[in-house]
Amino acid sequence: MAKPRIATTSLAGCFGCHMSILDLDERILELAEIVDFDRSPIDDLKHISQRCDVGLIEGGCCNEENVHVLREFRRNCDVLVSLGDCATMGGIPALRNTVSLDACLREAYIDGPTVHNPLRRIPDDAEIPLLLEKVYSAHEVVRIDYHLPGCPPPPEAIWRAIHAILTKAPLTLGHGLLKYD
Amino acid sequence: MSNASVHANRPSSLTITIDGREVNAVRGQTILEAAEAAGVWIPRLCHFPGLEEFGGCRVCVVVANGRSCASCTQPVAPGMVVENETEQVLETRRAIIEMLLVEGNHFCMFCEKSGRCELQALAYRLGITASRFDALWPKREVDASHPDVLIDRNRCILCSRCVRASRDFDGKHVFHFAGRGAHKRIVVNSSGSLADTSVASADRALEVCPVGSILPKRRGYDVPVGARTFDVAPIGAGTERARPEESR
């Protein structure tokens, strides 16, 4: 029987949640025994290659590309899990949500006290994904099946969540594993 | 009790049931107080021992004799049947907490109060992994003008604990509400700036804040992760540990 396939991605995140996956330490070998990785930073595939059982989403959506990737995951994964506070609540990137995008870019590239930008130019190359007016949590963009908060979620919580999904067992994280910091 | 004489010839002790368990109560107690005395914890945010009840946060909702009410303001009555941990009650509480989480701007990952925050601890205890509601991201003001105290209104849940504590514990009347509905906010009794008030970092108004909205400066992250109040034990565990042996 084919192993379950897992795809992972970091959208508007810092890869900290992926670091927490790596923090499974020696259990990462056990994980590699029981699942196959599809698109993920582990193999650097640019697109999902075939139907996946589980997609782990780190980060919310701050730009157009994030939305495209998130929709690709939703189309190709049976179960989608928001991994970490940025995916579940917006997180640090959403700090800009209380000001307009224009004001945010002006502060970052023109008006900020430590900015040196003599041309007063805000990056606008066509290669740069277009920023959204607001940063959205993943479930504000597509349907998300499970949420695993934390900054980052503890490795133990990730381990238990993956096991619970693969074995179709209910999971209560409980004290110390359900956390937002 | 101003109406004590009316009840003078009625017995002061009575019995209620909470989730099927008989609990002794005293006339004049609220449901929340009677539950607390019996080692039954009811979640709360605006209630604080010693302060006049506010009844505003609604997190302490219970079903009493078939009707939803705030247990911090509803007095006990003989034979009252209270539902505290039924799925219906828990679901209502979850919805209230999830609304609070999106109504302000809550960033637990860098908040100094994280691990000591009652809103966060309640969300953990109720098993909330994300809010079902879309985030509002309101524009809120921070006042860091005072040398020792700051207000971050992004985190304020309008529980009024600071308003009541400053008035009744500290005798200062530093904090008040202004505005209505979505515009309601905490203001200070001065030119508008915290620096011009008589607030001090030792005021109990700071200590009672359930979230990270009113903070003493230069405390920062002084307790390491793992040793903070709600790292050690979930919120409410103290009340439940104190439950009388025979009734567990």
Interface residues (C-beta under 8 A of the other chain):
Chain A: S82 D85 T88 M89 G90 G91 I92 A94 L95 N97 T98 V99 K134 S137 H139 E140 I144 Y146 H147 L148 P149 C151 T172 L173 H175 G176 L178 K179 Y180 D181
Chain B: L101 N105 H106 F107 C108 M109 F110 C111 S114 G115 Q120 A123 Y124 G127 T129 A130 S131 D134 A135 W137 P138 K139 R140 N154 V225 D231 A233 P234
